[in-house]
Amino acid sequence: MSTPRPEPVAVIGAGSWGTALAVQMARTGHATLLWGRDGARLEAMGQARCNAGYLPDAPFPDALATEPDLGSALSRCDDVLVTVPSHAFRAMLTLIRPHLRARSRIAWASKGFDSASGLLPHQVALEVLGQRPMAVLSGPTFAREVGRGLPTAMAIASSDEAFAEDFAQRLAGPNFRVYTLADIMGVEIGGAVKNVIAIGCGIADGMGFGANTRVALITRGLAEMMRLGKNMGAQRETFMGLAGLGDLVLTCTDDQSRNRRVGLAIGRGENYLAAQLGINQVVEGVPAARAVYAVAARTGVDMPICTEVYRVMYENKPVRAAVAALMGRDQRSEAE
């Protein structure tokens, strides 16, 4: 375990993932401030010393404090971790910008393309905040398991090696491994595409297809992810790591995944909007399906699985017609 740093880190976003990461950092002895938009809920969390709504099994360590005042939280911290869903990422950066210090360093754990612009989070951050040290956290992680302290590994990508190492030290503990890399682009593409593939896997399982189908979708979904990554300048090896293959397999195969659960509902004949309401939390793959489809079309990258998921969700294409379209594609080399 690393030596606790004297200054706290501010975690912006008190949902399940923000809470889990805040708990993990505080568990290692690092002072952590947790802020969320809902002041009443944040106060209740501070009094109960847990996020009873999302992570009741993750008690707050002594080093974790809730902070209802955004300006106060940011004025006390050099390092900031934003954990809001991707569709709220730009608005949140705009909100925190006036409160940041000149030396503030920004990390985020948001996954997905910006639905309005088609930009990845680091591109949005550059537009809103300008040049400053930035990092993205990603990998095969469920908030509930991180909150419970179960063995976990994740990745932190930054072009600023010192920042990546600092954040890794804040998170690393006896049951939490952190690996650093420089490929922000690859990590973010992996985090966006895997959610769409997970919906596809859920659809297949909801239709009663077997393990053969699921593994085929995962494997060919990885190929789609890598094709898009290559086109956008990411490093191929990133997609074979935690933020690529690791996160893809986790999200596609475990029912803790909201994206997989939405797919299961669609495969059983439900509307995706009703399925999302039933989950009662943000399902990143829903807007990601539209965004990935648009990015693939704009860049000319062949992504047939993501395309069929989009058509099922947004064009009301019957799921069996989508399966037929995928199975009826021309034969090709696996390397393509």
C-alpha positions as CSV (number, residue, x, y, z in Angstrom):
1,M,0.0,0.0,0.0
2,S,1.3,3.5,-0.9
3,T,2.0,6.3,1.5
4,P,-1.1,8.5,1.7
5,R,-0.7,11.9,0.0
6,P,-1.5,15.0,2.2
7,E,-4.0,16.6,-0.2
8,P,-7.3,14.9,-0.9
9,V,-8.7,13.9,-4.3
10,A,-12.2,15.1,-5.3
11,V,-14.5,12.5,-6.8
12,I,-17.3,14.1,-8.8
13,G,-20.3,11.9,-9.1
14,A,-21.8,9.9,-6.3
15,G,-23.4,7.1,-8.2
16,S,-22.4,3.5,-7.8
17,W,-19.1,3.8,-9.7
18,G,-18.1,7.1,-8.2
19,T,-18.8,5.8,-4.7
20,A,-16.9,2.6,-5.3
21,L,-13.8,4.4,-6.5
22,A,-14.0,6.9,-3.7
23,V,-14.3,4.0,-1.2
24,Q,-11.3,2.3,-2.7
25,M,-9.1,5.3,-2.6
26,A,-10.1,6.1,1.0
27,R,-9.6,2.4,1.9
28,T,-5.9,2.8,1.0
29,G,-5.7,5.8,3.4
30,H,-5.9,8.6,0.9
31,A,-8.1,11.5,1.9
32,T,-11.1,11.6,-0.5
33,L,-14.0,14.0,-1.0
34,L,-17.2,12.8,-2.7
35,W,-19.5,15.2,-4.3
36,G,-22.9,14.6,-6.0
37,R,-25.7,16.7,-7.5
38,D,-28.3,15.5,-5.1
39,G,-27.5,17.3,-1.8
40,A,-30.1,15.5,0.2
41,R,-28.9,12.0,-0.9
42,L,-25.3,13.1,-0.3
43,E,-26.1,14.2,3.2
44,A,-27.9,10.9,3.9
45,M,-24.8,9.0,2.6
46,G,-22.6,11.0,4.9
47,Q,-24.8,10.2,7.9
48,A,-25.2,6.5,7.1
49,R,-21.5,6.2,6.1
50,C,-22.5,4.3,3.0
51,N,-24.3,4.7,-0.3
52,A,-27.4,2.8,0.8
53,G,-29.1,3.1,-2.6
54,Y,-26.4,1.6,-4.7
55,L,-23.6,0.1,-2.5
56,P,-25.0,-0.8,0.9
57,D,-22.2,-3.3,1.4
58,A,-19.4,-0.8,1.0
59,P,-19.0,1.2,4.3
60,F,-17.2,4.5,4.0
61,P,-13.6,4.4,5.4
62,D,-12.6,7.2,7.8
63,A,-10.6,8.9,5.0
64,L,-13.8,9.4,2.9
65,A,-15.9,12.5,3.4
66,T,-18.9,13.8,1.5
67,E,-18.8,17.4,0.4
68,P,-22.0,19.1,-0.7
69,D,-20.3,22.3,-2.0
70,L,-18.6,21.7,-5.4
71,G,-16.5,24.8,-5.2
72,S,-15.2,23.9,-1.7
73,A,-14.3,20.4,-2.9
74,L,-12.4,21.5,-5.9
75,S,-10.6,24.4,-4.1
76,R,-9.0,21.8,-1.8
77,C,-7.8,19.3,-4.4
78,D,-5.2,19.2,-7.2
79,D,-6.5,15.9,-8.5
80,V,-10.1,15.5,-9.7
81,L,-11.9,12.2,-10.7
82,V,-15.1,12.7,-12.8
83,T,-17.4,9.6,-12.7
84,V,-20.6,10.8,-14.4
85,P,-22.1,8.9,-17.4
86,S,-20.8,9.8,-20.8
87,H,-23.9,11.8,-21.9
88,A,-23.4,14.1,-18.9
89,F,-19.6,14.4,-19.2
90,R,-19.4,17.6,-21.2
91,A,-21.9,19.4,-19.0
92,M,-20.0,18.3,-15.9
93,L,-16.7,19.5,-17.1
94,T,-18.3,22.8,-18.0
95,L,-19.7,23.0,-14.5
96,I,-16.4,22.3,-12.7
97,R,-14.2,24.5,-15.0
98,P,-14.6,27.7,-13.1
99,H,-13.6,26.0,-9.8
100,L,-10.5,24.3,-11.0
101,R,-7.0,25.4,-9.9
102,A,-4.4,26.2,-12.6
103,R,-2.5,23.1,-11.5
104,S,-5.6,20.8,-11.3
105,R,-5.2,17.4,-13.0
106,I,-8.4,15.7,-14.3
107,A,-9.1,12.0,-14.6
108,W,-12.4,10.3,-15.5
109,A,-14.1,6.9,-15.5
110,S,-16.8,7.8,-18.1
111,K,-17.1,5.4,-21.0
112,G,-18.6,6.2,-24.4
113,F,-18.7,8.7,-27.3
114,D,-20.3,12.1,-26.8
115,S,-23.6,11.5,-28.4
116,A,-23.9,15.1,-29.8
117,S,-20.4,15.5,-31.3
118,G,-19.2,11.9,-31.7
119,L,-16.0,12.8,-29.7
120,L,-14.3,10.6,-27.2
121,P,-14.1,11.9,-23.6
122,H,-10.5,13.0,-23.9
123,Q,-11.4,15.1,-26.9
124,V,-14.3,16.6,-25.1
125,A,-12.1,17.4,-22.1
126,L,-9.6,19.1,-24.4
127,E,-12.3,21.2,-25.9
128,V,-13.8,22.3,-22.5
129,L,-10.7,22.5,-20.3
130,G,-7.8,23.0,-22.6
131,Q,-4.4,21.5,-22.1
132,R,-3.7,20.1,-18.7
133,P,-2.7,16.6,-17.3
134,M,-5.5,14.1,-18.0
135,A,-6.1,10.4,-17.5
136,V,-8.8,7.8,-18.1
137,L,-9.7,4.9,-15.8
138,S,-11.1,1.8,-17.3
139,G,-11.1,-2.0,-17.2
140,P,-13.2,-5.0,-16.2
141,T,-14.8,-3.8,-13.0
142,F,-18.2,-3.9,-11.4
143,A,-18.9,-1.2,-8.8
144,R,-20.4,-3.6,-6.3
145,E,-17.3,-5.9,-6.3
146,V,-14.9,-2.9,-6.0
147,G,-17.0,-1.6,-3.1
148,R,-16.8,-5.0,-1.3
149,G,-13.0,-5.0,-1.7
150,L,-13.0,-8.1,-4.0
151,P,-9.8,-8.7,-6.0
152,T,-9.8,-6.4,-9.0
153,A,-7.5,-5.0,-11.7
154,M,-8.0,-2.0,-13.9
155,A,-6.0,0.3,-16.2
156,I,-5.2,4.0,-16.1
157,A,-4.1,5.7,-19.4
158,S,-2.5,9.1,-19.6
159,S,0.1,10.8,-21.8
160,D,1.4,12.2,-18.5
161,E,3.3,9.2,-16.9
162,A,3.6,10.9,-13.5
163,F,-0.1,11.5,-13.3
164,A,-1.0,8.0,-14.2
165,E,1.5,6.7,-11.6
166,D,0.1,9.0,-9.0
167,F,-3.5,7.9,-9.6
168,A,-2.5,4.3,-9.7
169,Q,-0.9,4.7,-6.2
170,R,-4.1,6.3,-4.9
171,L,-6.1,3.3,-5.9
172,A,-3.7,0.4,-5.5
173,G,-4.2,-1.9,-2.5
174,P,-3.9,-5.5,-1.3
175,N,-7.0,-6.5,-3.5
176,F,-6.7,-3.8,-6.2
177,R,-4.1,-3.9,-9.0
178,V,-3.6,-0.9,-11.3
179,Y,-1.7,-1.0,-14.6
180,T,-0.7,2.2,-16.5
181,L,-0.4,2.9,-20.2
182,A,-0.3,5.9,-22.5
183,D,-3.0,4.9,-25.1
184,I,-6.0,7.0,-24.0
185,M,-7.6,6.6,-27.4
186,G,-7.5,2.8,-27.3
187,V,-8.8,2.7,-23.7
188,E,-11.7,5.0,-24.5
189,I,-12.7,3.2,-27.7
190,G,-12.7,-0.1,-25.8
191,G,-14.9,1.3,-23.1
192,A,-17.4,2.6,-25.7
193,V,-17.7,-0.3,-28.1
194,K,-17.8,-3.1,-25.5
195,N,-21.1,-1.8,-24.2
196,V,-22.7,-2.2,-27.6
197,I,-21.4,-5.7,-28.1
198,A,-22.7,-6.6,-24.6
199,I,-26.2,-5.6,-25.6
200,G,-25.7,-7.9,-28.7
201,C,-24.6,-10.8,-26.5
202,G,-27.6,-10.2,-24.2
203,I,-30.0,-10.2,-27.2
204,A,-28.5,-13.5,-28.3
205,D,-28.8,-15.1,-24.9
206,G,-32.4,-13.7,-24.5
207,M,-33.3,-15.4,-27.7
208,G,-32.1,-18.7,-26.3
209,F,-28.9,-19.0,-28.3
210,G,-26.0,-20.9,-26.8
211,A,-22.4,-20.4,-25.7
212,N,-21.2,-20.8,-29.3
213,T,-23.1,-17.7,-30.3
214,R,-22.0,-15.6,-27.3
215,V,-18.3,-16.4,-27.8
216,A,-18.6,-15.7,-31.6
217,L,-20.1,-12.3,-30.8
218,I,-17.3,-11.5,-28.3
219,T,-14.6,-12.5,-30.6
220,R,-15.9,-10.7,-33.7
221,G,-16.9,-7.8,-31.5
222,L,-13.3,-7.5,-30.5
223,A,-12.3,-7.4,-34.2
224,E,-14.8,-4.5,-34.7
225,M,-13.3,-2.7,-31.7
226,M,-9.8,-3.2,-33.1
227,R,-10.7,-2.1,-36.6
228,L,-12.2,1.2,-35.2
229,G,-9.2,1.6,-33.0
230,K,-6.7,1.2,-35.8
231,N,-8.6,3.7,-37.9
232,M,-8.5,6.3,-35.1
233,G,-4.9,5.8,-34.2
234,A,-5.0,3.6,-31.2
235,Q,-2.5,0.9,-30.3
236,R,-3.5,-2.7,-31.2
237,E,-2.1,-4.1,-28.0
238,T,-4.4,-2.0,-25.9
239,F,-7.4,-4.0,-27.1
240,M,-5.8,-7.3,-25.8
241,G,-5.6,-5.9,-22.3
242,L,-7.8,-5.0,-19.4
243,A,-9.5,-2.1,-21.1
244,G,-10.2,-4.0,-24.3
245,L,-10.7,-7.8,-24.1
246,G,-11.0,-7.9,-20.3
247,D,-13.8,-5.3,-20.1
248,L,-15.5,-6.8,-23.2
249,V,-15.7,-10.3,-21.7
250,L,-16.8,-9.1,-18.3
251,T,-19.6,-6.9,-19.7
252,C,-20.8,-9.6,-22.2
253,T,-21.0,-12.5,-19.8
254,D,-22.1,-11.4,-16.3
255,D,-25.6,-10.3,-15.4
256,Q,-24.3,-7.5,-13.2
257,S,-23.8,-5.7,-16.6
258,R,-26.7,-3.3,-17.3
259,N,-25.9,-3.5,-21.0
260,R,-26.2,-7.3,-21.0
261,R,-29.5,-7.1,-19.1
262,V,-31.0,-4.7,-21.6
263,G,-30.0,-7.0,-24.4
264,L,-31.5,-10.0,-22.5
265,A,-34.8,-8.1,-22.3
266,I,-34.7,-7.2,-26.0
267,G,-34.0,-10.8,-26.9
268,R,-37.1,-11.8,-25.0
269,G,-39.2,-9.4,-26.9
270,E,-39.2,-6.3,-24.7
271,N,-38.7,-2.7,-25.9
272,Y,-35.2,-1.4,-24.9
273,L,-36.7,1.7,-23.4
274,A,-38.9,-0.3,-21.0
275,A,-35.9,-2.5,-20.2
276,Q,-33.8,0.5,-19.4
277,L,-36.4,1.9,-17.1
278,G,-36.6,-1.4,-15.3
279,I,-32.9,-1.3,-14.5
280,N,-33.4,2.2,-13.1
281,Q,-29.8,3.3,-13.7
282,V,-28.0,4.7,-16.8
283,V,-27.2,2.0,-19.4
284,E,-24.2,3.4,-21.3
285,G,-24.7,1.0,-24.2
286,V,-28.0,2.6,-25.2
287,P,-26.6,6.0,-26.4
288,A,-23.4,4.2,-27.3
289,A,-25.2,2.1,-29.9
290,R,-26.3,5.3,-31.8
291,A,-22.9,7.0,-31.3
292,V,-20.8,4.0,-32.4
293,Y,-23.0,3.5,-35.5
294,A,-22.5,7.2,-36.4
295,V,-18.7,7.1,-35.9
296,A,-18.4,3.9,-37.9
297,A,-20.4,5.4,-40.8
298,R,-18.3,8.6,-40.7
299,T,-15.0,6.8,-40.6
300,G,-16.0,4.0,-43.1
301,V,-15.1,1.2,-40.6
302,D,-17.0,-2.1,-41.0
303,M,-18.8,-2.8,-37.7
304,P,-21.6,-5.3,-38.5
305,I,-22.5,-6.3,-35.0
306,C,-22.7,-2.8,-33.7
307,T,-24.7,-1.8,-36.8
308,E,-27.3,-4.6,-36.2
309,V,-27.6,-3.7,-32.5
310,Y,-28.3,-0.1,-33.6
311,R,-30.9,-1.2,-36.1
312,V,-32.7,-3.4,-33.6
313,M,-32.8,-0.6,-31.0
314,Y,-33.4,2.5,-33.2
315,E,-34.9,1.3,-36.4
316,N,-37.1,-1.5,-34.9
317,K,-35.5,-4.2,-36.9
318,P,-36.7,-7.6,-35.8
319,V,-34.0,-9.4,-33.9
320,R,-34.2,-12.5,-36.0
321,A,-33.7,-10.4,-39.1
322,A,-30.6,-8.9,-37.5
323,V,-29.3,-12.4,-36.8
324,A,-30.0,-13.4,-40.4
325,A,-28.1,-10.3,-41.7
326,L,-25.0,-11.2,-39.6
327,M,-25.1,-14.9,-40.5
328,G,-25.7,-14.2,-44.2
329,R,-22.6,-11.9,-44.7
330,D,-20.1,-12.9,-47.4
331,Q,-17.4,-15.3,-46.3
332,R,-14.1,-13.6,-45.5
333,S,-10.7,-14.1,-43.9
334,E,-10.7,-14.0,-40.1
335,A,-7.9,-11.5,-40.3
336,E,-10.1,-8.9,-42.1
